[in-house]
C-alpha cells in the first residue's frame, strides 16, 4: 500500500488510457534488485477519483511513454 500511495501522490508519469482513465505509473525497485513498473489505473471523472486497478509489470517498455 505504501508504494501505491507514493505513486498516486508523486507519479513519475501519467499516461492516458482507454475510456478516459489515466495510468499513474512509476519505475520502482521491489527489494529484489529488479525494476518493475507500478501502474495504478485511475478514474478521475468522479469525485473523489477512484483506483480501478493497480499492478506491477516487468514490461516497462510496453507502457512507458517517452515524451
C-alpha positions as CSV (number, residue, x, y, z in Angstrom):
1,X,0.0,0.0,0.0
2,X,2.9,2.4,0.8
3,X,4.3,2.0,-2.8
4,X,0.8,2.6,-4.3
5,X,0.2,5.7,-2.2
6,X,3.6,7.0,-3.2
7,X,2.8,6.5,-6.9
8,X,-0.6,8.2,-6.5
9,X,0.9,11.2,-4.8
10,X,4.1,11.6,-6.9
11,X,3.9,9.6,-10.2
12,X,6.9,9.6,-12.5
13,X,4.4,9.7,-15.3
14,X,0.7,10.0,-16.1
15,X,-0.5,8.4,-19.3
16,X,-3.9,8.5,-20.9
17,X,-5.7,5.2,-21.1
18,X,-8.9,3.9,-22.8
19,X,-12.3,5.2,-21.5
20,X,-10.9,8.5,-20.3
21,X,-9.0,6.8,-17.5
22,X,-5.4,7.7,-16.6
23,X,-2.4,5.5,-15.6
24,X,-0.3,6.8,-12.8
25,X,3.0,5.0,-13.1
26,X,6.5,4.9,-11.6
27,X,9.5,2.6,-12.0
28,X,10.3,1.0,-8.7
29,X,12.7,-1.5,-7.1
30,X,10.7,-4.2,-5.3
31,X,13.5,-5.2,-3.0
32,X,14.7,-7.8,-5.4
33,X,17.1,-5.6,-7.3
34,X,14.9,-5.8,-10.3
35,X,13.0,-2.7,-11.5
36,X,9.2,-3.0,-12.1
37,X,6.6,-0.6,-13.3
38,X,3.9,0.0,-10.8
39,X,0.7,1.2,-12.6
40,X,-2.5,2.5,-11.0
41,X,-5.4,3.0,-13.4
42,X,-7.5,5.9,-12.1
43,X,-11.0,7.1,-13.0
44,X,-10.9,10.8,-12.3
45,X,-14.3,11.5,-13.8
46,X,-15.8,11.1,-10.4
47,X,-15.1,12.9,-7.2
48,X,-13.1,11.7,-5.4
49,X,-11.1,9.8,-8.1
50,X,-11.2,6.0,-7.9
51,X,-8.4,3.5,-8.3
52,X,-9.8,1.0,-10.8
53,X,-6.8,-1.4,-10.6
54,X,-3.2,-1.4,-9.6
55,X,-0.4,-3.9,-10.6
56,X,3.3,-4.2,-11.2
57,X,4.8,-5.3,-14.5
58,X,8.2,-6.1,-15.9
59,X,7.0,-4.9,-19.3
60,X,8.2,-1.3,-18.8
61,X,8.8,-0.6,-22.5
62,X,5.2,-1.6,-23.3
63,X,3.7,1.1,-21.1
64,X,6.3,3.8,-20.6
65,X,5.7,6.8,-22.8
66,X,8.7,8.8,-23.9
67,X,7.9,12.5,-24.1
